[in-house]
Amino acid sequence: MSGYRAVLALPGVASLLFATTLARLATRMFLVAVVLYVLARFDSPGLAGWVGFAALIPGMAISPLAGALLDRIGAGCAILADLAASALLLAALAGAAATDAITEIPLLLLCALYSLTSPLSAAGIRTLLPRMVPAEARDPVNALDTTANAGVDIVGPMLAGPLVGFLGAPACFAVVASLFALATLAAARAQAGAASPEPAPGGLLAQALIGLRYVLGHPALRGLALSYSLQMVSWGMLLVTVPVAVTRAIGPGPAADSLVGLLWAAAGCAGIAGALLAGRIGILGREGAVIALGGLVTAFALFPVAALFGMAGLAIGMMLLNAAAGPVDVAVLTLRQRRTDPALFGRVTAVSMSINLCGLPIGSALGGMLVGQSITLALAAAAIASLLSAVAARVVLREQEASGGQAP
């Protein structure tokens, strides 16, 4: 059952992975397009960073409630609710951007509204997938999940950059809205693949607090949150730093927007290779070491490679850090799954994912401020965050690797 083909043959798995890919493609295109749109419309790296912050942080803040809702109504229904809401909000943003009347505050509010429901699908997908497969198939299904994510890192920027550059951001936002709508239809077909557990008794707020306490009180999940969130600070900085670096190197315009997309796409190819390799060799019991090594490689890729060797160094550095990201993501998924009580999976997954990813909006805001002073400074700061991530993974997670494989 450990082969990729056997896993894809399980009921609902292929449909859910297809829906996941469409939804992540839409999200990836949106994050690229909205930064390019802000840089072109408002000429403000700082605002671009805060837009990235607004598109991520509200959903993270309400993740305990989202997790409780996942276990209450079922992951399948929650995924559909978020994807449909995202389609509507991106359609509204496309219309508002097309009028050229949208200002900074309405843009930030639309991005924040988009973020609010995002934990329902992000955590819902990673709650539903492990329930569709036997325990021994989790490494392969996590590798497929991560590979789909890496594939999106290729296609998303490759589409978003030229779309914004040649057709404009409103057209790109409209495409994103359409992708979310298609993902909604695909997710509806996947729901028969796994049954949701019985809803837990008690109020929604009480159940949300149970999930939050579980994550904060669990040594492995707490260590994972510390390490991975630091690594996400680096990625958040790159969201703003890469387009600014390209624009300053070759000037603003369609060519720069397209090059930004191509750089992210090339980096995504390396991410696919890393994820598939991790799924083949297996990393059970070695998650902390894999995450620590990924942090070291990422730090080296950012500084000195990306920071000191011009556009060629930036391209090589991005490919190196994406190659490291594949195994790291598989390790994160596997560790969280085997250390979580199945009865609390929705609540724990939503809270854990949001805490793990909280570094992304923080890095986006910080990168927007630092890149205005110096691109090298922003990349050096991102490298320091990844080094701290590696230290945290090796120190905090080392003891957890050997302490057993199940939730307490």
C-alpha positions as CSV (number, residue, x, y, z in Angstrom):
1,M,0.0,0.0,0.0
2,S,3.0,2.3,0.2
3,G,3.3,2.9,-3.6
4,Y,2.0,6.2,-5.1
5,R,-0.3,4.4,-7.6
6,A,-1.9,2.3,-4.8
7,V,-2.5,5.4,-2.7
8,L,-4.1,7.3,-5.6
9,A,-6.4,4.4,-6.2
10,L,-8.0,4.7,-2.8
11,P,-11.5,6.2,-2.8
12,G,-11.6,10.0,-2.9
13,V,-7.8,10.5,-2.6
14,A,-7.2,11.5,-6.3
15,S,-10.2,13.8,-6.3
16,L,-9.2,15.5,-3.1
17,L,-5.6,16.0,-4.3
18,F,-6.9,17.5,-7.5
19,A,-9.1,19.9,-5.6
20,T,-6.1,20.7,-3.3
21,T,-4.0,21.5,-6.3
22,L,-6.5,23.8,-7.8
23,A,-7.0,25.6,-4.5
24,R,-3.3,26.0,-3.9
25,L,-2.7,27.1,-7.4
26,A,-5.3,29.9,-6.9
27,T,-3.7,30.9,-3.6
28,R,-0.2,30.9,-5.0
29,M,-1.3,33.0,-8.0
30,F,-3.1,35.4,-5.7
31,L,-0.1,36.0,-3.4
32,V,2.2,36.7,-6.4
33,A,-0.4,38.9,-8.2
34,V,-1.4,41.0,-5.2
35,V,2.2,41.9,-4.4
36,L,2.8,42.8,-8.1
37,Y,-0.4,44.8,-8.2
38,V,0.5,46.8,-5.1
39,L,4.0,47.5,-6.4
40,A,2.6,48.7,-9.7
41,R,-0.4,50.6,-8.4
42,F,1.0,52.2,-5.2
43,D,4.8,51.8,-5.7
44,S,5.1,50.8,-2.0
45,P,7.1,47.7,-0.9
46,G,6.0,48.4,2.6
47,L,2.3,48.2,1.6
48,A,3.0,45.1,-0.4
49,G,4.3,43.5,2.8
50,W,1.3,44.5,4.8
51,V,-1.1,43.2,2.1
52,G,0.7,39.9,2.4
53,F,0.2,40.1,6.2
54,A,-3.5,40.9,5.8
55,A,-4.0,38.0,3.4
56,L,-2.7,35.5,6.0
57,I,-2.9,36.6,9.6
58,P,-6.7,36.9,10.3
59,G,-7.3,33.2,9.4
60,M,-4.4,32.2,11.6
61,A,-5.8,34.2,14.5
62,I,-9.2,32.3,14.3
63,S,-7.7,28.9,13.6
64,P,-8.8,27.4,17.0
65,L,-12.4,28.1,16.1
66,A,-11.9,26.9,12.5
67,G,-10.5,23.6,13.9
68,A,-13.4,23.1,16.2
69,L,-15.7,23.8,13.2
70,L,-13.9,21.2,11.2
71,D,-14.6,18.5,13.9
72,R,-18.2,19.8,14.2
73,I,-19.4,19.9,10.6
74,G,-16.8,17.6,9.0
75,A,-13.7,18.5,7.0
76,G,-15.5,18.0,3.7
77,C,-18.2,20.6,4.3
78,A,-15.7,23.0,5.8
79,I,-13.5,22.8,2.7
80,L,-16.4,23.5,0.4
81,A,-17.4,26.5,2.5
82,D,-14.0,28.1,2.2
83,L,-13.4,27.5,-1.4
84,A,-16.8,28.9,-2.4
85,A,-16.2,32.0,-0.2
86,S,-12.8,32.5,-1.7
87,A,-14.2,32.4,-5.2
88,L,-16.7,35.1,-4.4
89,L,-14.2,37.4,-2.7
90,L,-11.6,37.1,-5.5
91,A,-14.3,37.9,-8.0
92,A,-15.2,41.0,-5.9
93,L,-11.5,42.0,-5.8
94,A,-11.2,41.5,-9.6
95,G,-14.1,43.9,-10.1
96,A,-12.8,46.5,-7.7
97,A,-9.3,46.4,-9.1
98,A,-10.7,46.8,-12.7
99,T,-12.4,50.1,-11.7
100,D,-9.0,51.5,-10.6
101,A,-10.9,53.0,-7.6
102,I,-9.8,50.7,-4.8
103,T,-7.5,52.3,-2.2
104,E,-5.2,50.9,0.4
105,I,-7.7,50.3,3.2
106,P,-10.4,48.5,1.1
107,L,-7.7,46.4,-0.4
108,L,-6.4,45.4,3.0
109,L,-9.9,44.6,4.2
110,L,-10.7,42.4,1.2
111,C,-7.4,40.5,1.8
112,A,-8.3,40.1,5.4
113,L,-11.8,38.8,4.6
114,Y,-10.2,36.3,2.1
115,S,-7.9,35.1,4.9
116,L,-10.7,34.5,7.5
117,T,-12.0,31.3,6.0
118,S,-8.7,29.9,4.7
119,P,-8.0,27.6,7.7
120,L,-11.2,25.6,6.8
121,S,-9.7,24.3,3.6
122,A,-6.0,24.4,4.5
123,A,-6.5,22.4,7.6
124,G,-9.5,20.5,6.3
125,I,-7.5,19.0,3.4
126,R,-4.8,17.8,5.8
127,T,-7.4,16.5,8.2
128,L,-9.3,14.6,5.5
129,L,-6.3,13.0,3.7
130,P,-4.9,11.0,6.6
131,R,-8.4,9.6,7.2
132,M,-8.6,8.3,3.7
133,V,-5.4,6.2,3.9
134,P,-4.1,3.5,6.2
135,A,-1.3,4.5,8.6
136,E,1.5,2.9,6.5
137,A,0.5,5.0,3.5
138,R,0.9,8.3,5.2
139,D,4.5,9.0,4.0
140,P,3.5,8.5,0.3
141,V,0.2,10.5,0.6
142,N,2.1,13.3,2.4
143,A,4.7,13.2,-0.3
144,L,2.0,13.5,-3.0
145,D,0.4,16.4,-1.0
146,T,3.8,18.1,-0.8
147,T,4.5,17.4,-4.5
148,A,1.2,19.0,-5.5
149,N,2.2,22.0,-3.5
150,A,5.6,22.1,-5.2
151,G,3.9,21.8,-8.6
152,V,1.8,24.7,-7.8
153,D,5.0,26.7,-7.0
154,I,6.0,26.1,-10.6
155,V,2.7,26.8,-12.4
156,G,1.3,29.5,-10.1
157,P,4.0,32.1,-10.5
158,M,4.5,31.2,-14.2
159,L,0.9,32.0,-14.8
160,A,0.5,35.0,-12.4
161,G,3.5,37.0,-13.5
162,P,2.7,37.1,-17.2
163,L,-1.0,37.5,-16.6
164,V,-0.4,40.6,-14.4
165,G,2.3,41.9,-16.7
166,F,0.4,41.7,-20.0
167,L,-3.3,41.5,-19.1
168,G,-3.3,43.3,-15.7
169,A,-4.0,42.3,-12.1
170,P,-7.9,42.3,-12.5
171,A,-7.6,39.6,-15.2
172,C,-5.4,37.5,-12.9
173,F,-7.7,37.9,-10.0
174,A,-10.6,36.8,-12.2
175,V,-8.6,33.6,-13.2
176,V,-7.9,33.0,-9.5
177,A,-11.7,33.2,-8.7
178,S,-12.4,30.7,-11.5
179,L,-9.8,28.3,-10.1
180,F,-11.4,28.5,-6.6
181,A,-14.8,27.7,-8.2
182,L,-13.4,24.7,-10.0
183,A,-11.7,23.5,-6.8
184,T,-15.1,23.7,-5.1
185,L,-16.6,21.3,-7.6
186,A,-13.7,18.9,-7.4
187,A,-13.8,18.9,-3.6
188,A,-17.5,18.0,-3.6
189,R,-16.6,14.7,-5.4
190,A,-13.9,13.8,-2.8
191,Q,-16.1,13.8,0.2
192,A,-17.2,10.2,-0.1
193,G,-13.6,9.0,0.4
194,A,-13.6,9.3,4.2
195,A,-16.2,9.5,6.9
196,S,-16.0,12.3,9.5
197,P,-15.8,11.4,13.1
198,E,-18.8,12.0,15.4
199,P,-19.0,15.6,16.5
200,A,-17.5,16.2,19.9
201,P,-19.9,17.3,22.6
202,G,-19.8,20.9,24.0
203,G,-19.7,24.4,22.6
204,L,-17.6,25.5,19.7
205,L,-15.5,27.8,21.9
206,A,-14.8,25.0,24.4
207,Q,-13.7,22.7,21.7
208,A,-11.5,25.4,20.2
209,L,-9.8,25.8,23.5
210,I,-9.2,22.0,23.8
211,G,-7.4,22.1,20.4
212,L,-5.3,25.1,21.4
213,R,-4.3,23.6,24.8
214,Y,-3.4,20.3,23.1
215,V,-1.0,21.9,20.7
216,L,0.6,24.3,23.2
217,G,0.9,21.5,25.8
218,H,2.4,18.9,23.5
219,P,6.2,19.0,23.4
220,A,6.6,17.8,19.8
221,L,3.9,20.0,18.4
222,R,5.2,23.0,20.3
223,G,8.7,22.4,19.1
224,L,7.5,22.0,15.6
225,A,5.7,25.3,15.8
226,L,8.8,27.1,17.0
227,S,11.1,25.7,14.3
228,Y,8.7,25.8,11.3
229,S,7.4,29.3,12.1
230,L,10.9,30.6,12.0
231,Q,11.5,29.0,8.7
232,M,8.3,30.6,7.4
233,V,9.7,34.0,8.3
234,S,12.3,33.5,5.6
235,W,9.6,32.5,3.0
236,G,7.5,35.5,4.0
237,M,10.4,37.9,3.3
238,L,10.9,36.3,-0.1
239,L,7.3,37.0,-1.1
240,V,8.2,40.7,-1.2
241,T,12.0,40.6,-1.7
242,V,12.0,38.6,-5.0
243,P,9.7,41.0,-7.0
244,V,11.5,44.0,-5.6
245,A,14.9,42.6,-6.5
246,V,13.8,41.7,-10.0
247,T,12.1,45.1,-10.6
248,R,15.3,47.0,-9.4
249,A,17.5,44.8,-11.6
250,I,15.6,45.1,-14.9
251,G,13.0,47.9,-14.3
252,P,9.3,47.7,-13.9
253,G,7.0,46.3,-16.5
254,P,5.7,43.0,-18.0
255,A,9.2,41.6,-18.4
256,A,9.9,42.0,-14.7
257,D,6.5,40.5,-13.7
258,S,7.1,37.5,-16.0
259,L,10.6,37.0,-14.7
260,V,9.3,36.9,-11.1
261,G,6.9,34.1,-12.1
262,L,9.7,32.2,-13.9
263,L,12.0,32.4,-10.9
264,W,9.4,30.9,-8.6
265,A,8.5,28.3,-11.2
266,A,12.1,27.1,-11.6
267,A,12.4,26.9,-7.9
268,G,9.2,24.8,-7.7
269,C,10.8,22.1,-10.0
270,A,13.4,21.5,-7.3
271,G,10.7,21.3,-4.7
272,I,9.0,18.4,-6.5
273,A,12.2,16.4,-6.6
274,G,12.8,16.9,-2.9
275,A,9.2,15.9,-1.9
276,L,9.2,12.7,-4.0
277,L,12.6,11.7,-2.7
278,A,11.4,12.1,0.9
279,G,8.3,10.0,0.2
280,R,10.4,7.2,-1.3
281,I,13.1,7.0,1.4
282,G,10.8,7.5,4.4
283,I,11.6,9.8,7.2
284,L,9.6,8.3,10.1
285,G,11.4,8.9,13.4
286,R,13.9,11.3,11.8
287,E,11.6,14.3,11.3
288,G,13.6,16.7,13.5
289,A,16.9,16.0,11.7
290,V,15.2,16.5,8.3
291,I,13.7,19.8,9.4
292,A,17.0,21.0,10.9
293,L,19.0,20.1,7.7
294,G,16.3,21.9,5.7
295,G,16.8,25.0,7.8
296,L,20.6,25.0,7.3
297,V,20.3,24.5,3.5
298,T,17.7,27.4,3.3
299,A,20.0,29.7,5.3
300,F,22.9,29.0,3.0
301,A,20.7,29.4,-0.1
302,L,19.6,32.9,1.1
303,F,23.0,34.1,2.3
304,P,25.5,34.1,0.7
305,V,24.1,32.5,-2.5
306,A,21.0,34.7,-3.2
307,A,22.2,37.8,-1.4
308,L,25.7,38.2,-2.9
309,F,25.6,36.8,-6.5
310,G,23.1,38.9,-8.4
311,M,20.2,37.5,-10.3
312,A,21.9,34.2,-11.0
313,G,22.5,33.8,-7.3
314,L,18.9,34.6,-6.5
315,A,17.7,31.9,-9.0
316,I,20.1,29.3,-7.7
317,G,19.3,30.1,-4.1
318,M,15.6,29.8,-4.7
319,M,16.0,26.4,-6.2
320,L,18.2,25.2,-3.3
321,L,15.7,26.4,-0.7
322,N,12.8,24.8,-2.6
323,A,14.7,21.5,-2.8
324,A,15.1,21.6,0.9
325,A,11.4,22.6,1.5
326,G,10.0,19.3,0.0
327,P,11.5,16.9,2.6
328,V,10.8,19.5,5.4
329,D,7.1,19.7,4.5
330,V,6.8,15.9,4.4
331,A,8.5,15.7,7.8
332,V,6.2,18.3,9.3
333,L,3.1,16.5,8.1
334,T,4.3,13.1,9.3
335,L,5.3,14.3,12.7
336,R,2.0,16.1,13.3
337,Q,-0.1,13.2,12.1
338,R,1.6,10.6,14.3
339,R,1.6,12.8,17.4
340,T,-2.1,13.8,17.3
341,D,-5.0,12.1,18.9
342,P,-7.3,11.1,15.9
343,A,-10.4,12.3,17.8
344,L,-8.9,15.8,17.9
345,F,-7.4,15.9,14.4
346,G,-9.4,18.8,12.9
347,R,-8.8,21.1,15.9
348,V,-5.2,20.2,16.3
349,T,-4.4,20.4,12.6
350,A,-6.0,23.9,12.2
351,V,-4.2,25.3,15.3
352,S,-0.9,23.6,14.5
353,M,-0.9,24.7,10.9
354,S,-1.7,28.3,11.8
355,I,1.0,28.6,14.5
356,N,3.5,26.9,12.2
357,L,2.7,29.4,9.4
358,C,2.5,32.5,11.5
359,G,6.0,33.4,10.4
360,L,4.8,33.9,6.8
361,P,2.8,37.1,7.4
362,I,5.4,38.3,9.9
363,G,8.1,37.8,7.4
364,S,6.1,39.5,4.7
365,A,5.6,42.6,6.8
366,L,9.3,42.6,7.9
367,G,10.5,42.0,4.4
368,G,8.5,44.9,3.1
369,M,10.3,47.2,5.6
370,L,13.8,45.8,5.2
371,V,13.9,45.5,1.4
372,G,13.2,49.2,1.2
373,Q,16.6,49.8,2.8
374,S,18.6,46.9,1.2
375,I,17.8,43.7,-0.6
376,T,21.0,42.2,0.9
377,L,19.8,43.1,4.4
378,A,16.4,41.5,3.8
379,L,18.0,38.3,2.5
380,A,20.5,38.2,5.4
381,A,17.7,38.6,7.9
382,A,15.8,35.7,6.2
383,A,18.9,33.5,6.5
384,I,19.2,34.2,10.2
385,A,15.6,33.2,10.7
386,S,16.3,29.9,8.9
387,L,19.4,29.3,11.0
388,L,17.4,29.8,14.2
389,S,14.8,27.3,12.8
390,A,17.5,24.7,12.3
391,V,18.8,25.1,15.8
392,A,15.2,24.9,17.2
393,A,14.5,21.7,15.3
394,R,17.7,20.0,16.4
395,V,17.5,21.0,20.0
396,V,13.7,20.8,20.7
397,L,12.7,17.9,18.4
398,R,15.7,15.6,18.9
399,E,14.4,14.2,22.2
400,Q,10.9,13.8,20.7
401,E,12.1,11.7,17.8
402,A,13.1,8.9,20.1
403,S,10.3,9.1,22.6
404,G,7.7,7.1,20.6
405,G,5.5,7.5,17.5
406,Q,2.0,8.2,18.8
407,A,0.0,10.9,20.4
408,P,0.1,10.9,24.2
